[in-house]
């Protein structure tokens, strides 16, 4: 097909699509999602990214990383996806890109500076730091398939060449069909190669910006067409841009045909989409299985460590803010777990321990000289007490005629598949807590136990909570405790 035939075909397809518009937002999103996912994969794969098509889709759609693949390859996909968002917002806001936006796009796609292997003009191996959003500081060149070296614009020429390119784009925006304008701009940009790295991805992003700004779908140059793509670019270097325009035009026709199918409600899946979907499903199952562990001694030990070092210290600090309402404040931990004391945070490890050894192989009591940690260590041989308890005792409310006491207990239960934390508050304080037996807790139907005020947390084994989730739980717990103290104060005042 000649270029005029390609443009005619493009316009015919656009007319067919426009007759079906406006499409629903859901349908538009579905169609663009396909372009977006494929664009992210193929544009990065052309530059050597190791993530395959299914892994790229799984990472973008579900945040699932590919085992054994470099972090940088994931960052490149993430950055490129954010760059697509960036140009989408510009088009929505009816903006056109300038050199400033080009630099911003470059920052997005490379994510962070890094060191890259390079060669001097004499062919000597070297290294250079790839900076973000800055034009190149040293010459860049590439070895062609024939073995010849192709040189791009020199660093000192680059700012002026980029200024000329932007002026050319502004002057010719209305003179060329969007296909021709975008393809020539792509080639001119690559000819300059303004950055130390990322120029190919940048050229394709900016080319698609021009097309999308003119209401066309993006062109996705596929990995399997890389050699034909480079060959067409190489011919354009010698002045024959028609072949490159034709190459981009055929790919635009393909995108328009996909778009038209989607607009008609037809399937827009392609060969290989089944493999993408299957890989995504398998990765979801892998994550699901990782989160659905059933109880084991090892898992309980891990959860006890998390409870003490991440949850308990923050909870204690929050609750300690109530201490100035009372004359005295004590806190205790009852922990069933072998050797857990060796893995506590530095805050706990500063405490001095002494122990009374009842049975060196089975059970003994450890406490601190500060009398604020009781730790039962069980050898797990008959491990049927799957709970830990944190106890906070407030003694003597200062603002009543008759001071009252207040106790809060947090029971951490380890079920078959879930860890649950329940709160229990009471005006009755156990003053002989060191001699209390905690082995008689009934774990049957614990969620229906009326002795507890509230279920604070329920999570699967090894399901990690982020900092915001932990903070929110602790904040709400603090409010609930304060509310219970207020209720107790009102009750006492009425007596």
C-alpha positions as a printed Julia matrix, in Angstrom:
495×3 Matrix{Float64}:
   0.0     0.0    0.0
   1.2     3.49  -0.85
   0.91    6.24   1.73
  -2.12    7.87   0.12
  -3.9     4.48   0.11
  -2.98    3.98   3.78
  -4.35    7.42   4.71
  -7.55    6.68   2.77
  -7.97    3.39   4.66
  -7.34    5.18   7.97
 -10.0     7.8    7.25
 -12.53    5.14   6.24
 -11.99    3.32   9.51
 -12.25    6.59  11.47
 -15.57    7.37   9.82
 -16.93    3.94  10.77
 -15.8     4.46  14.37
 -17.24    7.98  14.57
 -20.66    6.68  13.49
 -20.68    4.45  16.59
 -19.73    7.25  18.96
 -20.26    8.22  21.68
 -19.25    4.94  23.31
 -20.0     4.24  26.95
 -17.22    5.08  29.4
 -16.93    1.4   30.31
 -16.46    0.35  26.68
 -13.95    3.14  26.0
 -11.99    2.08  29.1
 -12.02   -1.58  28.05
 -10.68   -0.79  24.57
  -8.0     1.6   25.81
  -6.94   -0.85  28.5
  -5.98   -3.34  25.81
  -3.94   -0.71  23.96
  -2.34    0.43  27.19
  -1.27   -3.03  28.34
   0.13   -4.02  24.96
   1.82   -0.64  24.52
   3.55   -0.98  27.9
   4.79   -4.47  27.12
   5.95   -4.08  23.52
   7.59   -0.64  23.86
   9.67   -1.87  26.8
  10.37   -5.29  25.28
  11.84   -3.63  22.17
  14.4    -2.01  24.5
  15.32   -5.32  26.16
  12.94   -5.5   29.13
  12.82   -9.13  30.36
   9.16   -9.21  31.51
   7.04  -11.23  29.09
   3.57  -10.24  27.96
   1.7   -12.08  30.7
   4.07  -10.86  33.42
   3.67   -7.27  32.24
  -0.11   -7.55  32.34
  -0.03   -9.18  35.79
   2.23   -6.43  37.14
   0.16   -3.54  35.77
  -3.26   -5.01  36.54
  -2.58   -6.68  39.88
   0.81   -5.42  41.04
   2.18   -8.97  40.85
   5.93   -9.04  40.36
   7.66  -11.67  38.22
   9.88  -13.97  40.26
  13.56  -13.71  39.38
  13.13  -10.68  37.1
  15.17   -7.49  37.75
  13.67   -4.71  39.83
  14.64   -2.19  37.14
  12.52   -4.02  34.57
   9.5    -3.66  36.87
  10.32    0.01  37.47
  10.55    0.64  33.72
   7.08   -0.84  33.2
   5.67    1.19  36.1
   7.29    4.4   34.85
   6.07    3.86  31.3
   2.53    3.22  32.53
   2.63    6.47  34.52
   3.91    8.28  31.41
   0.83    7.09  29.5
  -1.3     8.59  32.29
   0.67   11.81  31.99
   0.06   12.27  28.28
  -3.58   11.25  28.73
  -4.09   14.04  31.27
  -2.42   16.56  28.97
  -4.68   15.61  26.08
  -7.75   15.75  28.35
  -6.72   19.25  29.45
  -6.14   20.27  25.81
  -2.41   20.84  26.34
   0.36   20.24  23.82
   3.8    19.09  24.88
   6.83   21.38  24.98
  10.45   20.59  25.84
   9.47   20.93  29.5
   6.9    18.14  29.23
   9.35   16.02  27.23
  11.79   16.23  30.14
   9.01   15.36  32.61
   8.09   12.31  30.55
  11.71   11.24  30.56
  11.79   11.41  34.37
   8.7     9.23  34.52
   9.87    6.45  32.23
  13.34    6.07  33.8
  12.06    6.42  37.39
  15.5     6.83  39.01
  19.11    7.51  37.91
  21.31    4.49  37.22
  24.71    3.51  35.82
  24.79    2.07  32.3
  27.49    0.36  30.27
  28.75    2.42  27.33
  31.58    2.71  24.8
  33.8     5.6   23.87
  34.06    6.65  20.21
  37.21    4.55  20.11
  35.23    1.47  21.19
  36.64    1.34  24.73
  34.14    0.02  27.32
  33.1     2.59  29.93
  30.21    3.54  32.19
  27.98    6.58  32.43
  25.35    7.82  34.84
  21.91    8.06  33.26
  20.27   11.23  34.58
  16.56   11.95  34.47
  15.05   14.76  32.44
  18.41   16.07  31.26
  19.71   16.12  27.71
  22.75   13.92  27.07
  26.15   15.01  28.34
  28.21   12.62  26.2
  27.89   11.37  22.6
  25.6     8.39  22.03
  25.72    6.12  19.04
  24.55    2.66  18.03
  25.95   -0.2   16.0
  23.64   -1.05  13.09
  22.88   -4.54  11.78
  25.54   -4.07   9.13
  28.13   -3.4   11.83
  28.5     0.29  10.98
  28.32    2.91  13.75
  25.4     5.33  13.52
  26.05    8.66  15.25
  23.34   10.92  16.64
  23.43   14.64  17.42
  26.36   15.74  19.56
  25.58   16.88  23.13
  26.42   20.5   22.32
  24.06   20.4   19.32
  21.15   18.81  21.16
  19.43   21.86  22.76
  19.36   23.74  19.44
  18.25   20.66  17.51
  15.41   20.04  19.98
  14.35   23.68  19.71
  14.29   23.33  15.92
  12.24   20.13  16.19
   9.62   21.8   18.39
   9.4    24.72  15.97
   9.0    22.27  13.06
   6.16   20.52  14.91
   4.39   23.79  15.64
   4.72   25.03  12.05
   3.55   21.76  10.46
   0.81   20.64  12.86
  -1.84   21.66  10.35
   0.13   20.91   7.18
   0.4    17.12   7.48
  -2.03   14.33   8.13
  -1.59   13.19  11.8
  -0.07    9.89  10.6
   2.62   11.69   8.58
   3.21   14.32  11.27
   3.62   11.74  14.05
   5.85    9.4   12.0
   8.2    12.18  10.82
   8.38   13.63  14.35
   9.25   10.16  15.69
  12.09    9.82  13.2
  13.43   13.34  13.8
  13.4    12.76  17.56
  15.31    9.47  17.22
  17.74   11.18  14.84
  18.64   13.61  17.62
  18.58   11.0   20.41
  18.48   13.81  22.99
  18.82   11.66  26.13
  21.46    9.22  27.32
  18.81    6.48  27.49
  15.09    5.96  26.91
  14.96    7.66  23.5
  13.04    4.86  21.74
  10.29    4.75  24.37
  10.14    8.55  24.38
   9.8     8.68  20.57
   6.9     6.21  20.65
   5.19    8.05  23.5
   5.41   11.4   21.72
   4.32    9.89  18.4
   1.24    8.46  20.1
   0.58   11.75  21.84
   0.26   13.38  18.4
  -2.06   10.62  17.18
  -4.22   10.58  20.32
  -4.41   14.38  20.35
  -6.01   14.02  16.9
  -8.49   11.39  18.19
  -6.66    8.34  16.83
  -5.82    5.3   18.95
  -2.16    4.69  19.86
   0.11    2.67  17.61
   1.61   -0.41  19.25
   4.83   -1.48  17.53
   5.15   -5.14  18.44
   8.27   -6.84  19.66
   8.11   -9.35  16.8
   8.2    -6.42  14.31
  11.29   -4.85  15.88
  13.63   -5.65  12.98
  11.2    -4.24  10.39
  10.76   -1.16  12.62
  14.52   -0.56  12.85
  14.96   -1.19   9.13
  12.31    1.42   8.27
  13.93    3.9   10.67
  17.34    3.23   9.1
  15.97    3.93   5.6
  14.5     7.19   6.87
  18.01    8.24   7.96
  18.99    8.28   4.29
  16.03   10.51   3.4
  13.42    7.87   2.51
  10.73    8.62   5.11
   7.92    7.06   3.03
   8.77    3.54   4.14
   8.7     4.53   7.81
   5.38    6.39   7.38
   4.01    3.27   5.67
   5.21    1.07   8.54
   3.56    3.31  11.18
   0.45    3.63   8.98
  -0.1    -0.12   8.76
   0.19   -0.38  12.52
  -2.29    2.49  12.94
  -4.74    0.64  10.68
  -4.36   -2.39  12.9
  -5.14   -0.3   16.0
  -8.18    1.22  14.29
  -9.48   -2.24  13.36
  -9.14   -3.32  17.0
 -10.94   -0.14  18.08
 -13.76   -0.7   15.6
 -14.26   -4.29  16.78
 -14.47   -3.1   20.35
 -16.89   -0.3   19.44
 -19.15   -2.87  17.77
 -19.08   -5.01  20.89
 -16.98   -7.71  19.23
 -14.09   -9.52  20.91
 -10.8    -7.62  20.75
  -8.71  -10.53  22.02
  -5.75  -11.53  19.93
  -3.57  -14.59  19.59
  -1.74  -14.84  22.88
  -4.46  -13.2   25.0
  -5.38  -16.62  26.42
  -1.83  -17.07  27.64
  -1.93  -13.62  29.26
  -5.17  -14.39  31.06
  -3.95  -17.82  32.16
  -0.69  -16.44  33.56
  -2.55  -13.69  35.41
  -4.95  -16.27  36.89
  -2.07  -18.49  38.0
  -0.29  -15.57  39.64
  -3.46  -14.65  41.51
  -3.69  -18.23  42.75
  -0.06  -18.15  43.88
  -0.69  -15.03  45.96
  -3.97  -16.44  47.26
  -2.27  -19.65  48.39
   0.53  -17.72  50.05
  -2.07  -15.9   52.16
  -4.14  -18.96  53.02
  -1.75  -20.84  55.29
  -3.28  -23.03  57.96
  -1.98  -22.81  61.53
   1.46  -24.16  62.37
   3.92  -23.65  65.2
   6.21  -21.68  62.88
   3.43  -19.37  61.72
   2.29  -18.68  65.28
   5.84  -17.76  66.26
   6.02  -15.34  63.31
   2.7   -13.75  64.24
   3.77  -13.38  67.9
   6.87  -11.5   66.77
   4.77   -9.21  64.58
   2.26   -8.65  67.38
   4.97   -7.7   69.9
   7.28   -5.67  67.69
   4.82   -3.95  65.36
   1.4    -3.88  66.97
   1.88   -4.03  70.76
   4.47   -1.25  71.16
   2.33    1.17  69.12
  -0.79    0.12  70.99
   0.93    0.6   74.34
   2.16    4.07  73.35
  -1.35    5.08  72.32
  -2.96    3.74  75.51
  -0.24    5.27  77.71
  -1.61    8.71  76.78
  -4.49    7.93  79.19
  -2.18    7.44  82.19
  -2.51   10.97  83.53
  -6.18   10.19  84.28
  -5.1     7.52  86.78
  -2.7     7.23  89.7
  -0.97    4.11  88.41
  -0.49    2.28  85.12
   0.87   -1.25  84.52
   1.01   -3.43  81.45
   1.67   -7.15  81.05
   2.14   -9.63  78.24
   1.25  -13.3   78.38
   2.92  -15.02  75.46
   2.89  -18.7   74.56
   5.81  -19.18  72.22
   9.14  -20.96  72.35
  12.3   -18.77  72.3
  10.3   -15.73  71.25
  12.14  -13.53  73.74
  15.32  -13.75  71.64
  13.55  -12.17  68.68
  11.92   -9.22  70.39
  12.62   -5.66  69.36
  15.41   -3.69  70.99
  12.87   -2.02  73.28
  12.05   -5.39  74.85
  15.6    -6.71  74.69
  16.77   -3.91  77.01
  14.74   -5.51  79.83
  16.53   -7.81  82.28
  14.97  -11.24  82.66
  15.03  -13.75  85.48
  13.23  -17.05  85.53
  11.84  -19.72  87.81
  12.36  -23.01  86.05
   9.44  -25.4   86.65
  10.3   -27.91  83.95
  13.2   -27.26  81.63
  11.65  -29.29  78.82
   8.11  -28.05  79.06
   7.04  -24.9   80.81
   8.51  -22.02  82.77
   7.8   -18.45  83.7
   9.92  -15.46  82.7
   9.3   -11.9   83.86
  11.14   -8.59  84.02
  12.36   -6.76  87.07
   9.97   -3.96  86.04
   7.11   -6.42  86.52
   5.59   -5.56  83.14
   6.22   -8.65  81.08
   4.99  -12.14  81.9
   6.05  -14.68  79.31
   4.99  -18.29  79.29
   7.31  -20.36  77.1
   5.83  -23.58  75.81
   7.76  -26.32  74.02
   4.83  -26.78  71.57
   4.73  -30.51  72.24
   1.17  -30.14  73.5
   0.4   -26.78  71.97
  -3.32  -26.29  72.37
  -3.42  -22.83  73.93
  -3.33  -20.73  70.8
  -3.68  -17.25  72.27
  -1.58  -14.37  73.61
  -2.81  -11.67  75.94
  -1.81   -8.04  76.51
  -3.14   -6.55  79.76
  -3.25   -2.87  80.62
  -4.21   -1.87  84.16
  -5.2     1.66  85.16
  -5.53    2.06  88.92
  -7.3     4.89  90.69
  -9.23    7.27  88.41
  -8.23   10.72  89.72
 -11.43   12.65  89.0
 -13.99   10.73  91.07
 -14.77   10.99  94.79
 -14.06    7.27  94.99
 -11.25    6.4   92.52
 -12.0     3.37  90.37
  -9.76    0.95  88.49
  -9.95   -0.03  84.84
  -8.45   -3.0   82.99
  -8.21   -3.73  79.27
  -7.21   -7.07  77.84
  -6.32   -7.78  74.23
  -6.6   -11.47  73.34
  -4.73  -12.6   70.23
  -6.16  -15.91  69.01
  -4.53  -18.17  66.45
  -7.21  -20.09  64.59
  -6.88  -22.58  61.77
  -6.64  -19.91  59.06
  -6.91  -16.52  60.79
  -5.32  -14.43  63.51
  -7.92  -12.48  65.51
  -7.5    -9.77  68.16
 -10.38   -9.16  70.58
 -10.66   -6.42  73.19
 -12.14   -6.89  76.65
 -12.57   -4.03  79.17
 -13.52   -4.3   82.81
 -13.59   -2.16  85.99
 -12.34   -5.24  87.85
  -8.54   -5.42  88.07
  -6.62   -8.59  88.91
  -3.96   -7.52  91.41
  -2.35  -10.97  91.56
  -1.75  -11.25  87.83
   1.56  -13.11  88.13
  -0.18  -16.09  89.7
  -3.15  -16.13  87.34
  -3.53  -19.19  85.13
  -4.12  -18.28  81.5
  -4.37  -21.85  80.25
  -8.13  -22.09  80.66
  -9.18  -19.84  77.8
 -12.0   -21.46  75.82
 -11.21  -21.19  72.1
 -14.54  -22.68  70.96
 -16.67  -20.2   69.0
 -14.4   -17.41  70.13
 -16.01  -14.89  67.77
 -19.33  -15.39  69.61
 -17.82  -15.03  73.08
 -19.86  -12.37  74.91
 -16.99  -11.6   77.27
 -15.29   -9.55  74.57
 -16.24   -5.99  73.64
 -15.03   -5.93  70.04
 -13.17   -7.8   67.32
 -10.38   -5.38  66.42
  -8.55   -7.31  63.74
  -8.9   -10.46  61.66
  -6.24  -11.4   59.12
  -4.8   -14.43  57.38
  -1.43  -15.86  58.32
   1.4   -13.93  56.65
  -1.06  -11.34  55.36
   1.01   -8.24  56.03
  -0.79   -5.11  57.2
   0.63   -1.82  56.01
   1.46    0.98  58.44
  -1.74    2.91  57.72
  -3.91   -0.13  58.53
  -2.12   -0.76  61.83
  -2.34    2.95  62.74
  -6.06    3.05  61.95
  -6.8    -0.01  64.12
  -4.81    1.43  67.03
  -6.41    4.87  66.66
  -9.91    3.37  66.74
  -8.93    1.18  69.7
  -7.77    4.21  71.65
 -11.08    5.96  70.99
 -13.03    2.88  72.09
 -11.08    2.61  75.37
 -11.62    6.32  76.11
 -15.33    5.86  75.43
 -15.47    2.92  77.9
 -13.64    4.95  80.59
 -16.14    7.79  80.13
 -19.03    5.36  80.52
 -17.51    3.94  83.7
 -16.98    7.46  85.07
 -20.68    8.34  84.47
 -21.78    5.11  86.11
 -19.65    5.81  89.2
 -20.9     9.41  89.44
 -24.49    8.21  89.58
 -23.76    5.9   92.51
